[in-house]
Amino acid sequence: MTTHDEDEYVSVRYLVDDVQAAIDFYTTHLGFTLHSSAAPAFADVVRGRLRLLLSGAASSGARATPKEAAVAGGNRIHLTCDDLDAEIARLRGAGLSFRSEAVSGPGGRQILLADPSGNLIELFQPARRP
């Protein structure tokens, strides 16, 4: 493999129904910044080191994906937050709904929401360590 300037990012591709709706969702609600746009086919947004590739039906990424693999599933991006309850309240206040209730485990608390195409996002607050 060769390296490129883009290696500063970890990239994840999400297949989306509407690239502009996905851009708006991630930049408005989840703190991503638009990196580049070739909407309606493709755009990418970044948050920290995560580069989220948003591929519409006309993109090469979507065309290369077998039909049986082109559905939103259990995979998800994982975004860490300092105060999960405040983040839930903020997003509910913006009219978003969640796909799960907040759950707690030994590593922390999490909740799932979905983007406009059904791709999952896990919001996670790590457990406090002594």
C-alpha positions in Angstrom: 0.0 0.0 0.0 1.1 3.5 -0.7 0.6 6.4 1.7 -1.1 9.7 0.9 -1.9 12.9 2.7 -5.3 11.4 3.5 -3.5 8.9 5.8 -4.0 11.3 8.7 -7.6 10.1 8.7 -9.3 6.8 9.4 -12.0 6.5 6.8 -15.4 4.7 7.0 -17.8 4.6 4.0 -21.5 4.9 4.6 -23.9 4.3 1.7 -26.6 7.0 1.9 -29.9 7.7 0.1 -29.3 11.4 -0.1 -25.8 12.9 0.1 -26.9 16.4 0.9 -29.2 15.2 3.7 -26.3 13.2 5.1 -24.0 16.2 5.0 -26.6 18.3 6.8 -27.2 15.6 9.4 -23.5 15.1 10.3 -22.4 18.7 10.2 -25.5 20.1 12.0 -25.9 17.5 14.7 -22.6 15.6 15.3 -19.8 18.2 14.9 -18.4 17.0 11.5 -17.0 19.5 9.0 -17.5 19.2 5.3 -14.2 18.1 3.7 -15.3 17.9 0.1 -18.5 17.5 -1.9 -19.4 16.1 -5.3 -23.1 15.9 -4.3 -25.4 14.2 -5.2 -22.9 11.4 -5.8 -20.4 11.7 -3.0 -19.1 13.9 -0.1 -16.8 13.4 2.9 -17.0 14.9 6.3 -14.4 14.8 9.1 -14.4 14.9 12.8 -11.0 14.6 14.5 -9.2 11.8 12.6 -12.5 10.2 11.3 -13.2 10.8 7.7 -16.8 9.6 6.9 -17.3 8.9 3.2 -20.9 9.5 2.2 -21.6 7.6 -1.0 -24.8 8.1 -3.0 -26.2 5.7 -5.6 -24.2 7.3 -8.4 -20.8 7.0 -6.5 -18.2 4.5 -7.5 -18.2 3.2 -3.9 -21.9 2.4 -4.0 -21.7 0.9 -7.5 -18.8 -1.4 -6.3 -20.9 -2.7 -3.4 -22.9 -5.9 -4.0 -26.6 -5.4 -3.5 -26.8 -7.8 -0.5 -24.1 -5.7 1.3 -25.7 -2.3 0.5 -28.1 -2.3 3.5 -27.6 -0.5 6.8 -26.7 -3.0 9.4 -25.2 -3.5 12.9 -21.9 -1.8 12.1 -21.7 1.7 13.3 -19.3 4.6 14.0 -18.5 5.2 17.6 -18.4 8.9 18.8 -17.2 9.6 22.3 -18.8 12.4 24.4 -18.2 13.7 27.9 -21.9 14.0 29.0 -24.2 11.5 27.3 -27.4 12.8 29.0 -26.7 16.3 27.8 -26.0 15.0 24.2 -29.2 13.0 24.2 -31.2 16.1 25.4 -29.5 18.3 22.7 -30.2 15.9 19.9 -33.8 15.2 21.0 -34.3 19.0 21.2 -33.2 19.1 17.6 -35.9 16.6 16.7 -33.8 13.5 16.4 -35.0 10.2 17.7 -32.9 7.3 18.9 -32.8 3.6 17.9 -32.2 2.4 21.5 -32.4 3.5 25.1 -29.2 4.5 26.9 -27.5 1.4 28.3 -24.7 1.0 30.8 -21.9 -1.5 30.9 -18.5 -1.8 32.5 -16.8 0.4 29.9 -19.4 3.2 30.0 -22.8 4.2 28.7 -24.1 4.3 25.1 -27.1 5.0 22.9 -27.7 4.5 19.2 -29.2 6.9 16.7 -29.4 6.6 12.9 -28.6 9.0 10.1 -31.3 9.8 7.5 -30.4 6.6 5.6 -30.5 4.3 8.6 -26.7 4.0 9.2 -26.1 3.7 13.0 -24.1 6.1 15.2 -23.1 5.1 18.7 -22.7 7.9 21.2 -20.5 6.7 24.0 -19.6 8.1 27.4 -16.7 6.2 28.9 -17.0 5.1 32.5 -15.2 7.2 35.0 -12.0 5.6 36.3 -10.7 6.2 39.8 
